[in-house]
Each structure stands twice: as C-alpha cells, then as structure tokens.
C-alpha cells in the first residue's frame, strides 16, 4: 500500500489550488487538507496562530495509520516545516516552498506588515476578502492563478478567511518566525525538500538565498523551480 500523500495549502487559497498537481501526478490517494479559515470554517475557539495551526495539522496527521509524505505551499508550507521540526514521528518525508520564512533575516512583505497593524489590517482584509466575486477573481489572477481552479479559489475567499489571515499574521510578527527557525535542525529527522519558486518576483516568503540557507539548516535539498508562487503569505 502506498504511503498517503498529504497536501496543505496556504493563503488565500482552498484545496482547489491542488487540482492541477493532483491531475499531473495521476494519484488517487492524495489528500488535500484545508487549514481552518482557509476553505473550511474555523471551529469556535480555534486559535488561528502559528502554534494553533501546527497543532491542528498534527492532530489531523495523527488520524492516519502510518507516517505520511507531507507537502505544503505558502503558509501550508510553513505549517509543514513546523511538523517536521516538532512532530517528525507523524511523517515519512516533507516538502515546503516556504522555508525562507524561518531565516533569521526574513522581513515580512509590505502587505503582511499592513495586516499586522490594527485598523489598517482590517481595512485591507475587507478590501481583499470581502469584495464581490469579480473583485476576488482579480486578486487571484494577480497571484498567478487562472482557469477553473482560480474560480474555485476566489469563490472560497470570505470574511472568515480575512479574520484568519489577520490572526495568523499577527501571531507571526517578528521575531516569532526567526525564533521558530532556531529549531530547523530538528527537521533533519526526516527527509525534506526545500522548493524555491524563482519566478515568485515579490519573494513574499523570502529571497532564494534565505530559502537555501533555511533549507540547509533543515537538511533539505533545494531544487529551484521557474514556476511562480501563488500564495499571499
């Protein structure tokens, strides 16, 4: 029996973002998990924080009979790295395109810094996540997504996602991510892969050098990809 492949997406996405990859892989055992607030409602009392999402993902992975191959994109990639560092017993291998977030020199991108501010963050979230479907499609297209999967992602964006984004980004304000990165060596307990999207021109999750440095610290190889990232971090 094949080891389950578990996929975790990021912001502002839902599980629809994995459609093209699952089709390309031709696997019928791929399981896409949506973090609370991102494509599925967040349960009452859920802590939409860096630690809260780590423990949510650990609880979901505990439901599998065996360690899984875990892949994460954008914030999902950050959650995956957290699992590799703190719950390696739950995985056989891991891959992430967000390792740069854990580099000690990482600085949050401009939009994230707005989200981390009271007042200005709420206004930005309302504009991005609370608009009409056409407006949300414009946001998704600006992130590089097209076609029916882009429509599914735009349809899943709502005020609940906006609230989750604000809570998560505020919990991740520096030096939180830099301090989390001190544990990267713990991720060496399982084979890892650091993915670097070289066409991600805004480098929202870190520069290629930051991705490579964090990947080296985590013992993860770092193949570069010409494809752009699609997440909002």
C-alpha positions in Angstrom: 0.0 0.0 0.0 1.3 3.4 -1.0 2.2 5.9 1.7 -0.5 8.7 1.8 0.4 12.0 0.1 -1.0 14.9 2.2 -1.1 18.4 0.8 -1.6 21.6 2.8 -2.3 24.9 1.1 -1.9 28.5 2.2 -3.4 32.0 1.9 -5.7 33.0 0.3 -6.4 29.5 -1.1 -8.6 26.5 -0.6 -8.0 22.8 -1.6 -8.9 23.7 -5.2 -5.4 25.0 -5.7 -4.0 21.5 -5.7 -6.2 20.3 -8.6 -3.5 20.7 -11.4 -0.8 19.0 -9.3 -3.1 16.0 -8.4 -4.1 15.6 -12.0 -0.4 15.7 -13.1 0.6 13.1 -10.5 -2.2 10.8 -11.5 -2.6 9.7 -7.9 -5.9 8.8 -6.3 -4.5 8.7 -2.8 -3.6 12.4 -2.5 -5.4 14.1 0.4 -5.7 17.9 0.5 -6.2 19.3 4.0 -7.6 22.9 4.4 -6.4 24.8 7.4 -9.3 26.2 9.5 -10.5 29.5 8.0 -8.9 28.8 4.6 -11.6 27.0 2.6 -13.3 25.5 5.6 -14.9 27.3 8.6 -12.7 27.7 11.7 -14.4 26.0 14.7 -15.4 28.1 17.7 -12.4 28.8 19.9 -9.8 27.8 17.3 -6.5 29.7 17.7 -5.6 30.9 14.3 -2.0 31.3 15.2 1.4 29.9 14.2 1.2 27.4 17.1 -2.5 26.7 16.6 -2.1 25.7 13.0 0.9 23.5 13.9 -1.2 21.6 16.4 -4.2 21.4 14.1 -2.1 19.8 11.5 -0.5 17.4 14.0 -4.0 16.3 15.1 -5.1 15.6 11.6 -1.9 13.6 10.8 -2.4 11.5 13.9 -5.6 10.2 12.2 -3.5 8.3 9.6 -2.4 4.8 10.3 1.2 5.5 9.3 3.5 8.4 8.7 2.7 10.3 5.5 4.5 12.2 2.8 3.7 15.8 3.6 3.8 18.7 1.1 2.9 22.3 1.9 2.6 25.5 -0.2 2.7 29.1 1.1 1.5 29.2 4.7 0.8 25.5 4.4 4.5 25.1 3.7 5.2 26.9 7.0 2.9 24.5 8.8 4.7 21.6 7.2 8.1 22.8 8.4 6.7 23.1 11.9 5.5 19.5 11.8 8.9 18.4 10.6 10.6 20.2 13.5 8.2 19.3 16.3 6.2 16.1 15.2 8.6 14.2 12.9 7.0 10.9 14.0 3.9 11.8 12.0 5.7 12.0 8.6 7.9 9.9 6.4 9.1 12.9 4.3 8.2 16.6 3.8 8.5 19.3 1.2 7.9 23.1 1.6 8.2 26.2 -0.6 8.1 28.5 2.5 11.4 27.8 4.3 12.6 31.3 3.8 10.1 32.5 6.4 12.3 30.8 9.0 15.5 32.5 8.0 16.8 34.9 10.8 17.0 37.8 8.4 13.5 37.4 6.9 11.4 40.6 6.9 7.6 40.4 6.3 6.5 41.7 3.0 4.6 45.0 2.7 1.0 43.6 2.7 1.8 41.3 5.7 3.0 44.3 7.6 -0.3 46.1 6.9 -2.2 43.0 8.1 -0.2 43.1 11.3 -1.4 46.6 12.1 -4.7 47.2 14.0 -7.2 49.1 11.9 -5.2 49.2 8.6 -5.1 45.4 8.6 -8.9 45.2 9.0 -9.4 47.6 6.1 -7.0 45.7 3.9 -8.7 42.3 4.7 -12.2 43.8 4.0 -11.0 45.0 0.6 -9.3 41.7 -0.4 -11.6 39.1 1.1 -14.9 40.9 1.4 -15.3 42.1 -2.2 -17.5 40.8 -5.0 -16.6 37.5 -6.8 -15.3 39.6 -9.7 -13.1 41.6 -7.3 -11.8 38.4 -5.6 -11.0 36.9 -9.1 -8.9 40.0 -9.8 -6.9 39.3 -6.6 -6.5 35.6 -7.5 -5.4 36.4 -11.1 -2.8 38.9 -9.7 -1.4 36.0 -7.7 -0.9 34.0 -10.9 -3.8 31.6 -10.8 -6.1 31.2 -13.9 -8.8 28.9 -15.2 -11.4 27.0 -13.2 -9.2 26.4 -10.2 -8.7 30.2 -9.9 -12.5 30.5 -9.8 -12.7 27.9 -7.1 -10.1 29.7 -5.0 -11.9 33.1 -5.5 -15.2 31.6 -4.5 -13.7 30.4 -1.2 -12.4 33.8 -0.1 -14.6 35.4 2.5 -14.6 37.4 5.7 -13.8 34.4 7.8 -10.6 33.9 5.8 -9.8 37.5 6.3 -10.1 37.2 10.0 -7.9 34.1 10.0 -5.2 35.9 7.9 -5.1 38.8 10.4 -4.8 36.5 13.4 -2.2 34.3 11.8 0.0 37.1 10.5 -0.2 39.0 13.8 0.9 35.9 15.7 3.8 35.6 13.2 5.2 39.1 13.6 9.0 39.1 14.0 10.9 37.9 15.9 8.4 34.9 16.1 9.4 33.3 12.8 13.1 33.9 13.4 12.9 32.3 16.8 11.0 29.3 15.3 13.8 28.9 12.8 16.2 28.1 15.6 14.7 24.7 15.6 15.2 24.0 11.9 17.9 21.4 12.6 15.2 19.2 14.3 13.6 18.8 10.8 16.6 16.7 9.8 15.0 13.7 11.4 13.0 13.2 8.2 14.0 13.6 4.6 13.0 17.1 3.4 12.8 19.1 0.3 13.1 22.9 0.1 11.3 24.2 -3.0 12.3 27.6 -4.4 10.0 29.3 -6.9 12.4 31.6 -8.8 9.7 33.4 -10.7 8.0 34.5 -7.5 9.0 38.0 -8.2 7.7 39.5 -4.9 9.7 36.9 -2.9 7.0 37.1 -0.2 8.3 34.1 1.6 11.9 35.1 1.4 14.8 35.5 -1.1 16.3 32.5 -2.8 19.3 32.9 -0.6 17.1 32.7 2.5 15.3 29.7 1.2 18.6 27.9 0.6 20.1 28.8 4.0 17.0 27.7 5.8 16.8 24.5 3.7 20.4 23.7 4.5 19.8 24.2 8.2 16.8 21.8 7.9 18.8 19.3 6.0 16.5 19.7 3.0 17.7 19.8 -0.7 16.7 22.9 -2.6 15.8 22.4 -6.3 14.8 25.6 -7.9 11.6 25.9 -10.0 10.8 28.5 -12.7 7.2 28.5 -11.7 5.9 31.4 -9.6 4.3 31.1 -6.3 0.6 31.7 -5.9 0.1 32.5 -2.3 -0.4 35.6 -0.3 1.5 34.6 2.9 
